[in-house]
Amino acid sequence: MNRTEKKLLEVFNHLSPEQQSSVMDYVDFLATRTTGVAPAEVLQPLEIPRPEHENVIKAVKRLRATYPMLEPGKLLHDTSNQMSRHMVHGAPAAEVIDELERLFRGHYEAYLAR
């Protein structure tokens, strides 16, 4: 185990179970990022309804599936900022998810304008 892994494990072990769960959710989110570009023929968002009790990580996954034509790299900065608002600063999940939906919709509108 290298120095970074040891430090990560040490910090992780000092977190509450809820914080550990949030860290694992974020790790899952990072692991699902892709760098590929969706096919050009996909123009319309998919109809994926928002579940009643959705967490922020699952919302990001749902929105990425809803808008497969968007390039993940272009959304990464804004999406990460919203994740931080929730996980670090304690913004309510519903508020962050609303903002993520606006963000994805805005990127989709820019996509259509191209």
N, C-alpha and C positions, 0 to 999 in steps of 0.2 A: 504494500500500500504506500503510495507516494505522500508527500507532505500535504498537498491540497486535499487529497482524499481523507487523510487523518483529520485535518482541520474541519472539513465538511461534516464528517461523522461526529466529531466532538461537539460542534455547534448544534447539529441535528438532535443529538441525545439530550441537550439541555432545553429543547423546545417542549411546549405543552403538546399533548396528543392532537389538539385542534390545529396548532401551528404545524406540526409534522404532517398532518393531513393536507394542509394548504400547500406546503412545500412539495409534497408528492403530486398534488394536482398540477402545480406549476411545472414540475419535471415532466409529467405526462404531456402537458401542453407543448413544451419545448421539443419533446421527442416526436410529436406529430407534425412539426413544421416540414414543409417540402419546399424545394426550390424549383420544381418543374412548372412549366406554364401550361395552363389548361388549353384544350383545343379551341381554336378560333370560332368554330361553329356554335359553341354554347353561348347564347346571348341572354336568355331569360333566367332569372333566379328560380330555384326550385321551391316548391311549396312545402316548407318544413315548419310546422307550427311550433310556437314557443310553449314548452311545458310549464305548468303552473308553478312548480317549485324547482326551478333550474338554478344551478350554481354557475359562477362566472366561467369556469373552465369548459363546462358542457355548452354554455352559450357560444363561446368562441368556436368550438368544434361544430356546433349547429350552423352558425353563420358562415363558416368556411365551406360547409357542405351546401348551404343555400346559395352561395355565390362562388361556384367553382371556377368561374371565368376570371376572377380577380387574382392577381399575383400576390402570394403570401408575403413576399419581401416588402412590397409597398405598404402593407398593412401592419407589419411587425412593430414599428416604432409606436404608432398610435395604440395598437392593441396592448402592447407591453405597458404603456403608460396607464391604461385603464386597469390592467391587472394589478399594477402597483397601487393605484388609488384604492383598490379594494383590499388587497392583501397587507399592504404596509400602512396605509392611512385610514383604513377602516370604513371606507365608503360602502354604503349598503349595496348588496348584490343586485337588487332590482334596479337601482339607479345606474350602476355601472353597465348592466345589461342593456338598459334603455339607450345609454350613450354608445355602446358598441353597435347596437342596431342602427343608430343614426350614422355612425362612422362607416359601417359597411355599405349602407344605402348611398351615402355620399360618394364613396369610391366607385360604386356601381354606376352612379349617374355620370361620373367622370369617364368611366370606361365606355359608356354609351356615346358620350360626346366625341370620343376619338374616332 
